[in-house]
Amino acid sequence: MKRAGKVLSCGAVILRETEEGWRLLLLRAFTHWDFPKGLLEAGEEPLQAAVREVQEETTLDDLVFPWGDAFFESGPYARGKTARYYLARTGRADVAILPNPETGRPEHSEFRWCSFAEARQLAAPRVRAVIAWAADRTGAA
């Protein structure tokens, strides 16, 4: 959906605390790694859209937002979209990549729980900026 003249995609950097430190959830579509996100729907607030998209794309339904409603926007990418990411935490490690109800096919082919360093290696520059923001907000290296 267009918001303030831009096509807005909403999602979240999902963090899980482990004995080895924070792990971030990355999803792979073709050769691109990114965080779960999707288009804002009519009548939705961006944070609501982010929660919905995370649940639709990963089945994670226990998100909490201990860092508040701050967000980072990156873009434009893919036909001029802007991606807005919130910072969320989950207690779950289990993720399922389900088919998109409209197409019947999954939007992603793989997921990984990564350290910040691993995430930086996998991600493209646009997503690396999001990772840097998340690392700064959480105090992670």
C-alpha positions, 0 to 999 in steps of 0.5 A, a space after each residue: 500500500 502507498 503511504 505518504 507517496 511511497 509503497 511501504 513494506 513492513 517487517 521486523 528484525 527478529 531476535 532470539 537470545 541463545 547461550 551463544 548470544 543473539 541470533 537474527 532470523 533471515 529468510 532467503 528468496 532466490 539469492 537474497 537474504 532479508 528479514 520477514 516483511 510484506 506490503 502494508 494492507 488497507 486500514 493497517 498500521 505499519 507495526 500491525 502489518 509487520 506482526 502479520 507478515 512475520 506470522 504469515 511468513 514464519 509462523 512466529 506468533 509470540 513477538 514482543 517489542 522491548 525496544 519500543 516502536 522505533 523503526 529503520 527504513 531502507 529503500 528504495 528497492 524492487 519497484 520503488 518499495 521502501 522497507 520499514 523494519 521494527 526490532 522484535 524478540 521471540 522465545 521460539 526457535 521453530 520456524 515454518 515457511 508456509 505457502 503464500 495463500 494467494 500463489 500456493 507457493 512459499 515466498 522463501 526457500 530457506 531460513 537461518 538463525 544467524 549471529 550478527 556477523 553471519 547475517 552481515 556476510 549473507 546480506 546485501 548492502 541494503 539489509 546490512 544497514 538494517 543489521 547495523 541499526 539492530 546491532 546499535 539498538 541492542 548493544 550487540 557487536 
